[in-house]
Amino acid sequence: MRLRGRDNHNQRASGVNVGSNGRNAMISRRRVIALSAASALGLVSGARAQTSGWPNRYVRLVVPFPPGGGTDAIARVVAGKLSEIWGQQVVVENRGGGATNIGTEAVSRAEPDGYTMLLHSMPLAVNKFLFASLPYDPVADLAPVSLLCDYPNIMAVPTNSPAHSVNDFIVHAKANRGKISFASSGHGTSVHLSGELFKRMAGIEMLHVPYRGAGPALNDLIPGRVDVMFNNIGAVLPLIQGGKLRGLAVTTAKRTPAAPDLPPIAEAGVPGFDVSSWYAFLVPAKTPPEIVRKMHADTVAALGDPATKQKLEALGVVVRGSSPVELAAFLKAEMDKWGPLIREAGITGAE
């Protein structure tokens, strides 16, 4: 009995100890939960404070193309207005190379704090079909902000070219099979894909000559070292107006107000031809939604500014503006449009 009594006493003592430990553990858990909650609230408050004060320093706008082309001109016009709106400088940083993959990867890996933006174009939608692998995911690693504008390309030839129309060019190309070349500002650009689509629909042969940007390509087009280029209207229209190049047609299905005398390729010899390109703003994927919303609202406001709109339209573009959701849907539609053509034509980024 004594043994049993001592057992009962030990059990009671043990029970008291267990209860005490349980209460201590519960108190500890409560303290951890309280501290975690306070920490979480602090993080949220800090994030809100950071967002509400954005931007409080310069914003970097990465352009994954070399300087000197139409992309650069559009970037600087919009960046200038956003600098006014934000009271902070928007610095354009050209990071060309790798068919735009170098600059795009840099943005995808940048700190998602709202201080790095990306201005991109058609390669964002088509590079996944041109390359076996990419160092970034164009959908998962980037968040859409707004579509800026769209525009036609212009089919342009040197002034000493025998072609004075689209039909003239097709006849000339068929008579000189294997001798005709077309320049582009790089693989996967609208300039490249316009030429690829044209040669297939026109039934002619043309050698693709890619350059590191529009500037070097135009430098070879003007003296006739290459035969034709389907270049961005912003870069090539001033050269046509200045008598340095001859414009034959625009790539869109309809005429453009910036060059009303140039017929669409579809009307001038290749029925059904229709290519337009675009520019858009994106940011690293985990950029705070509040900052993305402000970026979008201020970008739309910049595009709606009469002086900014006039400058952009002088470059031959049609000013758009869109919501992030609309831009995401647009990018998907572009991928659906160009993916099958690229696969069917066997075009690769390493050709």
ZADO-1210 file (C-alpha; in nm, 4 decimals, padded with zeros to 6 digits):
<atoms>
<atom x="00.0000" y="00.0000" z="00.0000" code="MET" pos="1"/>
<atom x="00.2795" y="00.2351" z="00.0793" code="ARG" pos="2"/>
<atom x="00.4286" y="00.1626" z="-00.2551" code="LEU" pos="3"/>
<atom x="00.0929" y="00.2305" z="-00.4133" code="ARG" pos="4"/>
<atom x="00.0607" y="00.5520" z="-00.2116" code="GLY" pos="5"/>
<atom x="00.4004" y="00.6673" z="-00.3161" code="ARG" pos="6"/>
<atom x="00.3065" y="00.5879" z="-00.6757" code="ASP" pos="7"/>
<atom x="-00.0075" y="00.7983" z="-00.6413" code="ASN" pos="8"/>
<atom x="00.1943" y="01.0800" z="-00.4889" code="HIS" pos="9"/>
<atom x="00.4501" y="01.0595" z="-00.7685" code="ASN" pos="10"/>
<atom x="00.1741" y="01.0552" z="-01.0246" code="GLN" pos="11"/>
<atom x="00.0164" y="01.3641" z="-00.8696" code="ARG" pos="12"/>
<atom x="00.3534" y="01.5346" z="-00.8570" code="ALA" pos="13"/>
<atom x="00.4166" y="01.4311" z="-01.2107" code="SER" pos="14"/>
<atom x="00.0752" y="01.5550" z="-01.3122" code="GLY" pos="15"/>
<atom x="00.1454" y="01.8929" z="-01.1560" code="VAL" pos="16"/>
<atom x="00.4759" y="01.9102" z="-01.3402" code="ASN" pos="17"/>
<atom x="00.3157" y="01.8142" z="-01.6714" code="VAL" pos="18"/>
<atom x="00.0446" y="02.0744" z="-01.6247" code="GLY" pos="19"/>
<atom x="00.3040" y="02.3371" z="-01.5435" code="SER" pos="20"/>
<atom x="00.5053" y="02.2499" z="-01.8513" code="ASN" pos="21"/>
<atom x="00.1896" y="02.2623" z="-02.0605" code="GLY" pos="22"/>
<atom x="00.1026" y="02.6056" z="-01.9279" code="ARG" pos="23"/>
<atom x="00.4575" y="02.7255" z="-01.9872" code="ASN" pos="24"/>
<atom x="00.4493" y="02.5856" z="-02.3396" code="ALA" pos="25"/>
<atom x="00.1132" y="02.7522" z="-02.4016" code="MET" pos="26"/>
<atom x="00.2451" y="03.0848" z="-02.2748" code="ILE" pos="27"/>
<atom x="00.5506" y="03.0478" z="-02.4970" code="SER" pos="28"/>
<atom x="00.3342" y="02.9728" z="-02.7995" code="ARG" pos="29"/>
<atom x="00.1177" y="03.2742" z="-02.7256" code="ARG" pos="30"/>
<atom x="00.4265" y="03.4931" z="-02.7027" code="ARG" pos="31"/>
<atom x="00.5568" y="03.3547" z="-03.0336" code="VAL" pos="32"/>
<atom x="00.2194" y="03.4134" z="-03.1985" code="ILE" pos="33"/>
<atom x="00.2040" y="03.7672" z="-03.0589" code="ALA" pos="34"/>
<atom x="00.5566" y="03.8443" z="-03.1718" code="LEU" pos="35"/>
<atom x="00.4882" y="03.6925" z="-03.5147" code="SER" pos="36"/>
<atom x="00.1719" y="03.8980" z="-03.5505" code="ALA" pos="37"/>
<atom x="00.3552" y="04.2125" z="-03.4477" code="ALA" pos="38"/>
<atom x="00.6330" y="04.1300" z="-03.6915" code="SER" pos="39"/>
<atom x="00.3834" y="04.0637" z="-03.9711" code="ALA" pos="40"/>
<atom x="00.2049" y="04.3907" z="-03.8997" code="LEU" pos="41"/>
<atom x="00.5400" y="04.5644" z="-03.9041" code="GLY" pos="42"/>
<atom x="00.6258" y="04.4108" z="-04.2412" code="LEU" pos="43"/>
<atom x="00.2861" y="04.5063" z="-04.3836" code="VAL" pos="44"/>
<atom x="00.3203" y="04.8594" z="-04.2472" code="SER" pos="45"/>
<atom x="00.6729" y="04.8790" z="-04.3877" code="GLY" pos="46"/>
<atom x="00.5555" y="04.7539" z="-04.7258" code="ALA" pos="47"/>
<atom x="00.2685" y="05.0036" z="-04.7270" code="ARG" pos="48"/>
<atom x="00.5046" y="05.2833" z="-04.6303" code="ALA" pos="49"/>
<atom x="00.7452" y="05.1808" z="-04.9072" code="GLN" pos="50"/>
<atom x="00.4616" y="05.1632" z="-05.1605" code="THR" pos="51"/>
<atom x="00.3043" y="05.4936" z="-05.0559" code="SER" pos="52"/>
<atom x="00.6385" y="05.6688" z="-05.0937" code="GLY" pos="53"/>
<atom x="00.7183" y="05.5164" z="-05.4312" code="TRP" pos="54"/>
<atom x="00.9143" y="05.6344" z="-05.6196" code="PRO" pos="55"/>
<atom x="01.1625" y="05.8126" z="-05.3943" code="ASN" pos="56"/>
<atom x="01.4614" y="05.7658" z="-05.6270" code="ARG" pos="57"/>
<atom x="01.5294" y="05.7132" z="-05.9963" code="TYR" pos="58"/>
<atom x="01.3555" y="05.4324" z="-06.1871" code="VAL" pos="59"/>
<atom x="01.5513" y="05.2245" z="-06.4369" code="ARG" pos="60"/>
<atom x="01.3781" y="05.1519" z="-06.7702" code="LEU" pos="61"/>
<atom x="01.5573" y="04.8644" z="-06.9420" code="VAL" pos="62"/>
<atom x="01.5288" y="04.8542" z="-07.3225" code="VAL" pos="63"/>
<atom x="01.6636" y="04.5181" z="-07.4485" code="PRO" pos="64"/>
<atom x="01.7631" y="04.6697" z="-07.7839" code="PHE" pos="65"/>
<atom x="02.0713" y="04.8711" z="-07.8831" code="PRO" pos="66"/>
<atom x="02.0298" y="05.2514" z="-07.8990" code="PRO" pos="67"/>
<atom x="01.9413" y="05.4269" z="-08.2196" code="GLY" pos="68"/>
<atom x="01.6200" y="05.2548" z="-08.3318" code="GLY" pos="69"/>
<atom x="01.2505" y="05.3303" z="-08.3022" code="GLY" pos="70"/>
<atom x="01.2326" y="05.1447" z="-07.9694" code="THR" pos="71"/>
<atom x="01.4797" y="05.3843" z="-07.8145" code="ASP" pos="72"/>
<atom x="01.2869" y="05.6897" z="-07.9358" code="ALA" pos="73"/>
<atom x="00.9579" y="05.5664" z="-07.7915" code="ILE" pos="74"/>
<atom x="01.1214" y="05.4718" z="-07.4609" code="ALA" pos="75"/>
<atom x="01.2661" y="05.8189" z="-07.4175" code="ARG" pos="76"/>
<atom x="00.9407" y="05.9981" z="-07.4987" code="VAL" pos="77"/>
<atom x="00.7399" y="05.7999" z="-07.2421" code="VAL" pos="78"/>
<atom x="01.0241" y="05.8038" z="-06.9864" code="ALA" pos="79"/>
<atom x="01.0383" y="06.1822" z="-07.0116" code="GLY" pos="80"/>
<atom x="00.6716" y="06.2244" z="-06.9230" code="LYS" pos="81"/>
<atom x="00.6839" y="05.9685" z="-06.6413" code="LEU" pos="82"/>
<atom x="00.9824" y="06.1562" z="-06.4956" code="SER" pos="83"/>
<atom x="00.7614" y="06.4647" z="-06.4765" code="GLU" pos="84"/>
<atom x="00.4707" y="06.2747" z="-06.3191" code="ILE" pos="85"/>
<atom x="00.6825" y="06.0942" z="-06.0602" code="TRP" pos="86"/>
<atom x="00.9224" y="06.3749" z="-05.9801" code="GLY" pos="87"/>
<atom x="01.2023" y="06.1221" z="-06.0188" code="GLN" pos="88"/>
<atom x="01.4193" y="06.0516" z="-06.3210" code="GLN" pos="89"/>
<atom x="01.3280" y="05.7520" z="-06.5373" code="VAL" pos="90"/>
<atom x="01.6645" y="05.6451" z="-06.6760" code="VAL" pos="91"/>
<atom x="01.6648" y="05.4547" z="-07.0063" code="VAL" pos="92"/>
<atom x="01.9190" y="05.1738" z="-07.0049" code="GLU" pos="93"/>
<atom x="01.9867" y="04.9997" z="-07.3379" code="ASN" pos="94"/>
<atom x="02.0832" y="04.6364" z="-07.2819" code="ARG" pos="95"/>
<atom x="02.0793" y="04.4871" z="-07.6291" code="GLY" pos="96"/>
<atom x="02.2102" y="04.1508" z="-07.7393" code="GLY" pos="97"/>
<atom x="02.1032" y="03.7878" z="-07.7344" code="GLY" pos="98"/>
<atom x="01.7878" y="03.8595" z="-07.9360" code="ALA" pos="99"/>
<atom x="01.6665" y="04.0744" z="-07.6408" code="THR" pos="100"/>
<atom x="01.7226" y="03.7865" z="-07.3971" code="ASN" pos="101"/>
<atom x="02.0086" y="03.9574" z="-07.2119" code="ILE" pos="102"/>
<atom x="01.8083" y="04.2626" z="-07.1079" code="GLY" pos="103"/>
<atom x="01.4931" y="04.0615" z="-07.0440" code="THR" pos="104"/>
<atom x="01.6717" y="03.8170" z="-06.8159" code="GLU" pos="105"/>
<atom x="01.8277" y="04.1064" z="-06.6240" code="ALA" pos="106"/>
<atom x="01.4829" y="04.2508" z="-06.5488" code="VAL" pos="107"/>
<atom x="01.3350" y="03.9104" z="-06.4607" code="SER" pos="108"/>
<atom x="01.6084" y="03.8701" z="-06.1962" code="ARG" pos="109"/>
<atom x="01.5987" y="04.2292" z="-06.0696" code="ALA" pos="110"/>
<atom x="01.4738" y="04.3226" z="-05.7241" code="GLU" pos="111"/>
<atom x="01.0923" y="04.3490" z="-05.7510" code="PRO" pos="112"/>
<atom x="01.0777" y="04.6837" z="-05.5748" code="ASP" pos="113"/>
<atom x="00.9326" y="04.9002" z="-05.8507" code="GLY" pos="114"/>
<atom x="01.2627" y="05.0557" z="-05.9499" code="TYR" pos="115"/>
<atom x="01.3231" y="04.8382" z="-06.2570" code="THR" pos="116"/>
<atom x="01.0896" y="04.8427" z="-06.5572" code="MET" pos="117"/>
<atom x="01.1107" y="04.6761" z="-06.8979" code="LEU" pos="118"/>
<atom x="01.0021" y="04.8105" z="-07.2342" code="LEU" pos="119"/>
<atom x="00.9538" y="04.5153" z="-07.4681" code="HIS" pos="120"/>
<atom x="00.8116" y="04.4235" z="-07.8040" code="SER" pos="121"/>
<atom x="00.7342" y="04.1194" z="-08.0191" code="MET" pos="122"/>
<atom x="01.0427" y="03.9145" z="-07.9163" code="PRO" pos="123"/>
<atom x="00.8885" y="03.8723" z="-07.5713" code="LEU" pos="124"/>
<atom x="00.6069" y="03.6721" z="-07.7323" code="ALA" pos="125"/>
<atom x="00.8111" y="03.4763" z="-07.9864" code="VAL" pos="126"/>
<atom x="01.1507" y="03.3974" z="-07.8332" code="ASN" pos="127"/>
<atom x="01.0104" y="03.0934" z="-07.6539" code="LYS" pos="128"/>
<atom x="00.9482" y="02.9444" z="-07.9998" code="PHE" pos="129"/>
<atom x="01.2825" y="03.0504" z="-08.1464" code="LEU" pos="130"/>
<atom x="01.5107" y="02.9136" z="-07.8755" code="PHE" pos="131"/>
<atom x="01.5335" y="02.5659" z="-07.7271" code="ALA" pos="132"/>
<atom x="01.5488" y="02.7216" z="-07.3800" code="SER" pos="133"/>
<atom x="01.5352" y="03.0669" z="-07.2226" code="LEU" pos="134"/>
<atom x="01.6946" y="03.1923" z="-06.8995" code="PRO" pos="135"/>
<atom x="01.3559" y="03.3344" z="-06.7967" code="TYR" pos="136"/>
<atom x="00.9857" y="03.2591" z="-06.8332" code="ASP" pos="137"/>
<atom x="00.8134" y="03.5429" z="-07.0256" code="PRO" pos="138"/>
<atom x="00.4867" y="03.4813" z="-06.8389" code="VAL" pos="139"/>
<atom x="00.5875" y="03.3640" z="-06.4901" code="ALA" pos="140"/>
<atom x="00.8870" y="03.5946" z="-06.4380" code="ASP" pos="141"/>
<atom x="00.7363" y="03.9226" z="-06.5596" code="LEU" pos="142"/>
<atom x="00.4231" y="04.1151" z="-06.4614" code="ALA" pos="143"/>
<atom x="00.2385" y="04.3173" z="-06.7283" code="PRO" pos="144"/>
<atom x="00.1807" y="04.6880" z="-06.6707" code="VAL" pos="145"/>
<atom x="00.0405" y="04.8397" z="-06.9912" code="SER" pos="146"/>
<atom x="00.0456" y="04.8176" z="-07.3686" code="LEU" pos="147"/>
<atom x="00.1901" y="05.1460" z="-07.4932" code="LEU" pos="148"/>
<atom x="00.1279" y="05.1502" z="-07.8677" code="CYS" pos="149"/>
<atom x="00.1240" y="04.9505" z="-08.1854" code="ASP" pos="150"/>
<atom x="00.2550" y="05.0370" z="-08.5286" code="TYR" pos="151"/>
<atom x="00.3203" y="04.9107" z="-08.8810" code="PRO" pos="152"/>
<atom x="00.6586" y="04.8362" z="-09.0278" code="ASN" pos="153"/>
<atom x="00.7563" y="04.9816" z="-09.3633" code="ILE" pos="154"/>
<atom x="00.8945" y="04.7810" z="-09.6527" code="MET" pos="155"/>
<atom x="01.1877" y="04.9993" z="-09.7565" code="ALA" pos="156"/>
<atom x="01.4555" y="04.9618" z="-10.0252" code="VAL" pos="157"/>
<atom x="01.7657" y="05.1638" z="-10.1198" code="PRO" pos="158"/>
<atom x="01.7015" y="05.4552" z="-10.3535" code="THR" pos="159"/>
<atom x="01.9062" y="05.2802" z="-10.6238" code="ASN" pos="160"/>
<atom x="01.6830" y="04.9702" z="-10.6120" code="SER" pos="161"/>
<atom x="01.5058" y="04.8797" z="-10.9383" code="PRO" pos="162"/>
<atom x="01.1868" y="04.8229" z="-10.7356" code="ALA" pos="163"/>
<atom x="00.9400" y="05.1104" z="-10.7165" code="HIS" pos="164"/>
<atom x="00.6505" y="04.8969" z="-10.5926" code="SER" pos="165"/>
<atom x="00.5873" y="04.5691" z="-10.4129" code="VAL" pos="166"/>
<atom x="00.5148" y="04.3966" z="-10.7432" code="ASN" pos="167"/>
<atom x="00.8383" y="04.5354" z="-10.8901" code="ASP" pos="168"/>
<atom x="01.0291" y="04.3889" z="-10.5976" code="PHE" pos="169"/>
<atom x="00.8692" y="04.0457" z="-10.6336" code="ILE" pos="170"/>
<atom x="00.9478" y="04.0382" z="-11.0067" code="VAL" pos="171"/>
<atom x="01.3070" y="04.1476" z="-10.9349" code="HIS" pos="172"/>
<atom x="01.3479" y="03.8822" z="-10.6631" code="ALA" pos="173"/>
<atom x="01.2169" y="03.6046" z="-10.8871" code="LYS" pos="174"/>
<atom x="01.4546" y="03.7100" z="-11.1637" code="ALA" pos="175"/>
<atom x="01.7468" y="03.7088" z="-10.9197" code="ASN" pos="176"/>
<atom x="01.6745" y="03.3953" z="-10.7228" code="ARG" pos="177"/>
<atom x="01.9294" y="03.3353" z="-10.4480" code="GLY" pos="178"/>
<atom x="02.0732" y="03.6869" z="-10.4706" code="LYS" pos="179"/>
<atom x="01.8246" y="03.8885" z="-10.2645" code="ILE" pos="180"/>
<atom x="01.8784" y="03.9642" z="-09.8941" code="SER" pos="181"/>
<atom x="01.6668" y="04.1292" z="-09.6273" code="PHE" pos="182"/>
<atom x="01.7996" y="04.2970" z="-09.3148" code="ALA" pos="183"/>
<atom x="01.6539" y="04.2853" z="-08.9653" code="SER" pos="184"/>
<atom x="01.7324" y="04.4328" z="-08.6260" code="SER" pos="185"/>
<atom x="01.7650" y="04.0833" z="-08.4801" code="GLY" pos="186"/>
<atom x="01.6072" y="03.7399" z="-08.4592" code="HIS" pos="187"/>
<atom x="01.2427" y="03.7312" z="-08.3586" code="GLY" pos="188"/>
<atom x="01.1750" y="04.1013" z="-08.4056" code="THR" pos="189"/>
<atom x="00.8749" y="04.2158" z="-08.6059" code="SER" pos="190"/>
<atom x="01.1306" y="04.3274" z="-08.8671" code="VAL" pos="191"/>
<atom x="01.2587" y="03.9702" z="-08.9003" code="HIS" pos="192"/>
<atom x="00.9194" y="03.7994" z="-08.8954" code="LEU" pos="193"/>
<atom x="00.7725" y="04.0466" z="-09.1454" code="SER" pos="194"/>
<atom x="01.0449" y="03.9478" z="-09.3925" code="GLY" pos="195"/>
<atom x="00.9988" y="03.5760" z="-09.3281" code="GLU" pos="196"/>
<atom x="00.6239" y="03.5997" z="-09.3793" code="LEU" pos="197"/>
<atom x="00.6638" y="03.8153" z="-09.6910" code="PHE" pos="198"/>
<atom x="00.9003" y="03.5775" z="-09.8697" code="LYS" pos="199"/>
<atom x="00.6711" y="03.2818" z="-09.8022" code="ARG" pos="200"/>
<atom x="00.3512" y="03.4565" z="-09.9070" code="MET" pos="201"/>
<atom x="00.5170" y="03.6157" z="-10.2129" code="ALA" pos="202"/>
<atom x="00.6821" y="03.2890" z="-10.3177" code="GLY" pos="203"/>
<atom x="01.0350" y="03.4320" z="-10.3365" code="ILE" pos="204"/>
<atom x="01.3747" y="03.3550" z="-10.1855" code="GLU" pos="205"/>
<atom x="01.5484" y="03.6029" z="-09.9553" code="MET" pos="206"/>
<atom x="01.8493" y="03.5572" z="-09.7290" code="LEU" pos="207"/>
<atom x="01.7947" y="03.6880" z="-09.3756" code="HIS" pos="208"/>
<atom x="02.0788" y="03.9113" z="-09.2518" code="VAL" pos="209"/>
<atom x="02.0321" y="03.9886" z="-08.8793" code="PRO" pos="210"/>
<atom x="02.2056" y="04.2884" z="-08.7195" code="TYR" pos="211"/>
<atom x="02.2548" y="04.3984" z="-08.3607" code="ARG" pos="212"/>
<atom x="01.9838" y="04.6619" z="-08.3761" code="GLY" pos="213"/>
<atom x="01.8134" y="04.8759" z="-08.6389" code="ALA" pos="214"/>
<atom x="02.0927" y="05.1334" z="-08.6640" code="GLY" pos="215"/>
<atom x="02.3586" y="04.9015" z="-08.8130" code="PRO" pos="216"/>
<atom x="02.0992" y="04.7404" z="-09.0403" code="ALA" pos="217"/>
<atom x="01.9925" y="05.0763" z="-09.1822" code="LEU" pos="218"/>
<atom x="02.3564" y="05.1706" z="-09.2344" code="ASN" pos="219"/>
<atom x="02.3858" y="04.8762" z="-09.4734" code="ASP" pos="220"/>
<atom x="02.0424" y="04.9226" z="-09.6324" code="LEU" pos="221"/>
<atom x="02.0973" y="05.2848" z="-09.7370" code="ILE" pos="222"/>
<atom x="02.3978" y="05.2132" z="-09.9656" code="PRO" pos="223"/>
<atom x="02.2395" y="04.8913" z="-10.0947" code="GLY" pos="224"/>
<atom x="02.4551" y="04.6291" z="-09.9208" code="ARG" pos="225"/>
<atom x="02.1232" y="04.4571" z="-09.8432" code="VAL" pos="226"/>
<atom x="01.8159" y="04.4736" z="-10.0662" code="ASP" pos="227"/>
<atom x="01.5187" y="04.5370" z="-09.8396" code="VAL" pos="228"/>
<atom x="01.4114" y="04.5860" z="-09.4798" code="MET" pos="229"/>
<atom x="01.0692" y="04.5743" z="-09.3146" code="PHE" pos="230"/>
<atom x="01.1670" y="04.8200" z="-09.0457" code="ASN" pos="231"/>
<atom x="00.9859" y="04.9961" z="-08.7630" code="ASN" pos="232"/>
<atom x="00.8104" y="05.3047" z="-08.8916" code="ILE" pos="233"/>
<atom x="00.9624" y="05.5324" z="-08.6268" code="GLY" pos="234"/>
<atom x="01.3165" y="05.4626" z="-08.7417" code="ALA" pos="235"/>
<atom x="01.2686" y="05.4371" z="-09.1173" code="VAL" pos="236"/>
<atom x="01.0067" y="05.7029" z="-09.2003" code="LEU" pos="237"/>
<atom x="01.2425" y="06.0012" z="-09.1460" code="PRO" pos="238"/>
<atom x="01.4932" y="05.8372" z="-09.3827" code="LEU" pos="239"/>
<atom x="01.2238" y="05.7953" z="-09.6472" code="ILE" pos="240"/>
<atom x="01.1073" y="06.1538" z="-09.6021" code="GLN" pos="241"/>
<atom x="01.4703" y="06.2682" z="-09.6245" code="GLY" pos="242"/>
<atom x="01.5233" y="06.0866" z="-09.9541" code="GLY" pos="243"/>
<atom x="01.7731" y="05.8339" z="-09.8161" code="LYS" pos="244"/>
<atom x="01.5434" y="05.5328" z="-09.8636" code="LEU" pos="245"/>
<atom x="01.2420" y="05.4462" z="-10.0783" code="ARG" pos="246"/>
<atom x="00.9271" y="05.3243" z="-09.9058" code="GLY" pos="247"/>
<atom x="00.7210" y="05.0671" z="-10.0938" code="LEU" pos="248"/>
<atom x="00.4399" y="04.9732" z="-09.8530" code="ALA" pos="249"/>
<atom x="00.3317" y="04.9264" z="-09.4921" code="VAL" pos="250"/>
<atom x="00.2932" y="04.5852" z="-09.3310" code="THR" pos="251"/>
<atom x="-00.0500" y="04.6426" z="-09.1744" code="THR" pos="252"/>
<atom x="-00.3786" y="04.5611" z="-09.3474" code="ALA" pos="253"/>
<atom x="-00.4738" y="04.9309" z="-09.3580" code="LYS" pos="254"/>
<atom x="-00.2877" y="05.2502" z="-09.4386" code="ARG" pos="255"/>
<atom x="-00.1363" y="05.4438" z="-09.1517" code="THR" pos="256"/>
<atom x="-00.1979" y="05.8168" z="-09.0962" code="PRO" pos="257"/>
<atom x="00.1760" y="05.8749" z="-09.0525" code="ALA" pos="258"/>
<atom x="00.2486" y="05.7564" z="-09.4082" code="ALA" pos="259"/>
<atom x="-00.0803" y="05.7849" z="-09.6007" code="PRO" pos="260"/>
<atom x="00.0873" y="05.7565" z="-09.9430" code="ASP" pos="261"/>
<atom x="00.2212" y="05.4062" z="-09.8742" code="LEU" pos="262"/>
<atom x="-00.0220" y="05.1253" z="-09.9580" code="PRO" pos="263"/>
<atom x="-00.0541" y="04.8119" z="-09.7461" code="PRO" pos="264"/>
<atom x="00.1450" y="04.5152" z="-09.8769" code="ILE" pos="265"/>
<atom x="-00.1876" y="04.3279" z="-09.8863" code="ALA" pos="266"/>
<atom x="-00.3185" y="04.5743" z="-10.1465" code="GLU" pos="267"/>
<atom x="00.0082" y="04.6088" z="-10.3368" code="ALA" pos="268"/>
<atom x="00.0840" y="04.2521" z="-10.4320" code="GLY" pos="269"/>
<atom x="00.0515" y="04.0048" z="-10.1421" code="VAL" pos="270"/>
<atom x="-00.3161" y="03.9625" z="-10.0460" code="PRO" pos="271"/>
<atom x="-00.3784" y="03.8765" z="-09.6811" code="GLY" pos="272"/>
<atom x="-00.0454" y="04.0090" z="-09.5546" code="PHE" pos="273"/>
<atom x="-00.0864" y="04.1789" z="-09.2162" code="ASP" pos="274"/>
<atom x="00.1826" y="04.2370" z="-08.9528" code="VAL" pos="275"/>
<atom x="00.1816" y="04.4980" z="-08.6796" code="SER" pos="276"/>
<atom x="00.4103" y="04.5316" z="-08.3828" code="SER" pos="277"/>
<atom x="00.3831" y="04.6888" z="-08.0401" code="TRP" pos="278"/>
<atom x="00.5586" y="04.8134" z="-07.7292" code="TYR" pos="279"/>
<atom x="00.4626" y="04.7420" z="-07.3688" code="ALA" pos="280"/>
<atom x="00.5784" y="04.7987" z="-07.0114" code="PHE" pos="281"/>
<atom x="00.6467" y="04.5077" z="-06.7757" code="LEU" pos="282"/>
<atom x="00.8161" y="04.4636" z="-06.4363" code="VAL" pos="283"/>
<atom x="00.9640" y="04.1753" z="-06.2332" code="PRO" pos="284"/>
<atom x="00.6890" y="03.9316" z="-06.1362" code="ALA" pos="285"/>
<atom x="00.6807" y="03.9945" z="-05.7603" code="LYS" pos="286"/>
<atom x="00.6618" y="04.3727" z="-05.7789" code="THR" pos="287"/>
<atom x="00.4005" y="04.4878" z="-05.5195" code="PRO" pos="288"/>
<atom x="00.0520" y="04.5117" z="-05.6767" code="PRO" pos="289"/>
<atom x="00.0097" y="04.8642" z="-05.5404" code="GLU" pos="290"/>
<atom x="00.3154" y="04.9812" z="-05.7311" code="ILE" pos="291"/>
<atom x="00.2034" y="04.8027" z="-06.0489" code="VAL" pos="292"/>
<atom x="-00.1349" y="04.9757" z="-06.0238" code="ARG" pos="293"/>
<atom x="00.0303" y="05.3156" z="-05.9835" code="LYS" pos="294"/>
<atom x="00.2686" y="05.2461" z="-06.2717" code="MET" pos="295"/>
<atom x="-00.0273" y="05.1511" z="-06.4895" code="HIS" pos="296"/>
<atom x="-00.2376" y="05.4547" z="-06.3961" code="ALA" pos="297"/>
<atom x="00.0509" y="05.6954" z="-06.4488" code="ASP" pos="298"/>
<atom x="00.1527" y="05.5322" z="-06.7780" code="THR" pos="299"/>
<atom x="-00.2008" y="05.5677" z="-06.9114" code="VAL" pos="300"/>
<atom x="-00.1989" y="05.9308" z="-06.7948" code="ALA" pos="301"/>
<atom x="00.1340" y="05.9877" z="-06.9726" code="ALA" pos="302"/>
<atom x="-00.0003" y="05.8371" z="-07.2947" code="LEU" pos="303"/>
<atom x="-00.3057" y="06.0609" z="-07.2701" code="GLY" pos="304"/>
<atom x="-00.0994" y="06.3764" z="-07.2334" code="ASP" pos="305"/>
<atom x="-00.1495" y="06.5722" z="-07.5584" code="PRO" pos="306"/>
<atom x="00.2173" y="06.6670" z="-07.6024" code="ALA" pos="307"/>
<atom x="00.3384" y="06.3131" z="-07.5328" code="THR" pos="308"/>
<atom x="00.0778" y="06.1640" z="-07.7645" code="LYS" pos="309"/>
<atom x="00.1781" y="06.4054" z="-08.0394" code="GLN" pos="310"/>
<atom x="00.5447" y="06.3083" z="-08.0057" code="LYS" pos="311"/>
<atom x="00.4604" y="05.9387" z="-08.0233" code="LEU" pos="312"/>
<atom x="00.2292" y="05.9794" z="-08.3211" code="GLU" pos="313"/>
<atom x="00.5061" y="06.1705" z="-08.4997" code="ALA" pos="314"/>
<atom x="00.7042" y="05.8449" z="-08.4737" code="LEU" pos="315"/>
<atom x="00.4274" y="05.6689" z="-08.6645" code="GLY" pos="316"/>
<atom x="00.2711" y="05.4710" z="-08.3815" code="VAL" pos="317"/>
<atom x="-00.0893" y="05.4374" z="-08.2681" code="VAL" pos="318"/>
<atom x="-00.1098" y="05.5155" z="-07.8954" code="VAL" pos="319"/>
<atom x="-00.3018" y="05.2508" z="-07.7002" code="ARG" pos="320"/>
<atom x="-00.2735" y="05.2036" z="-07.3233" code="GLY" pos="321"/>
<atom x="-00.4270" y="04.8980" z="-07.1562" code="SER" pos="322"/>
<atom x="-00.4827" y="04.7354" z="-06.8206" code="SER" pos="323"/>
<atom x="-00.2363" y="04.4709" z="-06.6955" code="PRO" pos="324"/>
<atom x="-00.5025" y="04.2040" z="-06.7515" code="VAL" pos="325"/>
<atom x="-00.5585" y="04.3194" z="-07.1097" code="GLU" pos="326"/>
<atom x="-00.1838" y="04.3162" z="-07.1771" code="LEU" pos="327"/>
<atom x="-00.1549" y="03.9614" z="-07.0413" code="ALA" pos="328"/>
<atom x="-00.4339" y="03.8480" z="-07.2765" code="ALA" pos="329"/>
<atom x="-00.2683" y="04.0321" z="-07.5665" code="PHE" pos="330"/>
<atom x="00.0660" y="03.8585" z="-07.5046" code="LEU" pos="331"/>
<atom x="-00.1054" y="03.5195" z="-07.5048" code="LYS" pos="332"/>
<atom x="-00.2775" y="03.6022" z="-07.8335" code="ALA" pos="333"/>
<atom x="00.0572" y="03.7030" z="-07.9875" code="GLU" pos="334"/>
<atom x="00.2122" y="03.3735" z="-07.8769" code="MET" pos="335"/>
<atom x="-00.0805" y="03.1822" z="-08.0243" code="ASP" pos="336"/>
<atom x="-00.0441" y="03.3756" z="-08.3519" code="LYS" pos="337"/>
<atom x="00.3293" y="03.3493" z="-08.4108" code="TRP" pos="338"/>
<atom x="00.4150" y="03.0151" z="-08.2505" code="GLY" pos="339"/>
<atom x="00.2656" y="02.7968" z="-08.5268" code="PRO" pos="340"/>
<atom x="00.4192" y="03.0120" z="-08.8036" code="LEU" pos="341"/>
<atom x="00.7664" y="02.9917" z="-08.6497" code="ILE" pos="342"/>
<atom x="00.7454" y="02.6155" z="-08.6063" code="ARG" pos="343"/>
<atom x="00.6067" y="02.5644" z="-08.9566" code="GLU" pos="344"/>
<atom x="00.8770" y="02.7809" z="-09.1133" code="ALA" pos="345"/>
<atom x="01.1494" y="02.6180" z="-08.9060" code="GLY" pos="346"/>
<atom x="01.2815" y="02.9551" z="-08.7871" code="ILE" pos="347"/>
<atom x="01.5269" y="02.9416" z="-08.4978" code="THR" pos="348"/>
<atom x="01.7093" y="03.2052" z="-08.2965" code="GLY" pos="349"/>
<atom x="02.0438" y="03.0574" z="-08.3929" code="ALA" pos="350"/>
<atom x="02.0054" y="03.0610" z="-08.7704" code="GLU" pos="351"/>
</atoms>
